[in-house]
Amino acid sequence: MNTLLNRPAASASFEVRRATRASRVAVLVLLVIALAVASAPWWAGRDALHDFVQLASYLVFAMMWNLLAGYGGMVSIGQQAFFGIGGYGMLILANYCGVSPFVAVPLAAVIATVVAVPVSLVAFRLEGGYFAIGTWVIAEVFRLTIANVSVLGGGSGTSLTALQDVPRALRESLTLWLALAIVAAAVGLLYVFLRSKAGLSLTAMRDNAVAASSQGVDVKRARLFVYLVSACGTALAGGLYFLGNLRISPDAAFSANWTAFGIFIVLIGGLGTLEGPILGALIFFVLNKFLSDYGTWYLIGLGALAILVTMFFPQGLWGFVSRRFGLQLFPVGRRVVFLDDETSARPATDDVTKALNTSSAAHRA
Amino acid sequence: MNTLINIIVQGVLLGALYGLFAMGQSLVFGVMRLTNTAHGDFIVLLVFVLFALTGFAHLPLAVALILLLGIAFGAGYAVQYAILNRVSSRDPLPSLIVTFGLSIVIQNVLQQVFSADPRSVATGSFESQSITVAPGITLGYLPLVTLAATVVLAFAMQWLFGRTPLGRAFRATSDDREIVQLMGVSYRRTYALAMGIAFVLIAVAAALYSMRTAVSPTDGPALLLYAFEAVIIGGMGSFWGTFLGGMALGIAQQAGFYFDPGWGIWLGHIVFLAVLVIRPQGLLPKTA
């Protein structure tokens, strides 16, 4: 082991690699899937288009919850506040301001981000579990406020009338492409962000906020940034969902069930990983499609599964796979690879690689 | 003038119920540092247990109430010992998720067993009796009993924490659960006892609540939020603070209801957020 560690000092020819073979394959596969989805209006049925839009909303919501809880260490039960603001913001801009609904979705996300600034001032007064319930109260305030506004249909909600003149096929295709664009942007931007210096400090903060702070990470600013990004992304998911749904009500838009589903997706998939929510959203979507007819039993099952996973399987499915097989589709860590003496160095390199990778592969302790 | 007095009086009476909801939450926060997101659902669960005892088993109300207290203590002890002790750590995430999961399970099991209809526990005609103390100001007997119960229990909890060996164990475990083990105190057992007592408080709240109004299986989250708000408004670590917090919340909601029924709950939430911004340590913080 000693000679092995001395090697870099003896010969300087090594390089830091970030991509893995799995990650290159993953990028290719994702591109193929994206192309397939983009061309779906020409080969898939209407239900499939609608399904994808729903799946995209769940996925983006879960990714944003994961960013907040898994990376930012802020467990919120109030993300439905921004989901609802995204939905209602889109509807108000489209119905009353004459903005195209497809443009209104990102605009509503900007509004939600602005709203999140004063909200964070209140929410950040609380920490840990108190933060979780405090954010829930804030979401309730938004729900009750909207439910009392009669122009928006009050408690029974209202419909998105701005799309009446758009032909149905065109509307469905445009919604699908918007969903694809939002998912691609969310995955891509989060990946780039987590690989950047800011992402590294965020990961450090997740593992130990005090230690990170002593290394010069501005924990307060990083938390605020994560909160705002998460609010923005969640509002995109909300706008998208209700654009596909065409109908909105305060109880549907600001339901704590959104956060419950998001938590379920992230936990099943793997907290604090990029791959986890994608896997979790697919599993959740399939469960939802085939079992939601069982109503209460289905929800009892989801709740019980969440409890069991937290107690006995906290790393989630992706956490298990990536530890067991050393797979990383979105590698955010760094690996040192030695270039000289390839044949003899190979096993040693693997060892070092493994050692260096554990930090990035390790999830919450 | 009478309207104002009436708002305050009714607010205090409503607040007594919230204070009662919150005391169990306050105990759990204080001893375990556990954020129990299923707190409201535990209240609703015990309401339905009481309903099953009186409605299905046809027990007299007094017998059912005594049985309920026993069942509650056992259930609280068991939930903490079997489930929540496994996930209690410095990281708030596991306990939050598990209690949130419990909340969903309880709501849906109750819906499956009892249907989604709201139900209340019959007390003869006791819940509708009242005395009129001044023109426009009427005090119901049931709210008065609730207020008395809250005051008595606040005294009892303060005494339990301040004057008994068990209370000492609670406070010591709250300060450092590793060190108390050196003194021969098992933190697992202490936690389970604390949850058992919290459940007894919840049972009293559940009984009074179910006599006051009809309860449906999905009411839990709203009750959780009221209890949480009362704890934070009052200030952590003091049962009198929680009591006061409940009053403040009750008065705020009552005032909101007076102006418009749609804004009552809303105003309660707003007062909570305002306290959070202006006085985050609460009205009666222990360390002040």
Interface residues (C-beta under 8 A of the other chain):
Chain A: A69 V75 I77 L121 V122 R125 L126 G128 G129 Y130 A132 I133 G134 W136 V137 I138 E140 V141 L144 T145 A147 N148 A256 A260 I263 L267 L271 T296 W297 L299 I300 L302 G303 A304 A306 I307 T310 M311 P314 R364
Chain B: L34 T35 T37 I83 R86 V87 D91 P92 L93 P94 S95 L96 I97 V98 F100 G101 L102 S103 I104 V105 Q107 N108 V109 Q111 Q112 P221 L224 L225 F228 E229 I232 D260 G262 W263 I265 W266 H269 I270 F272 L273 L276 V277 P280
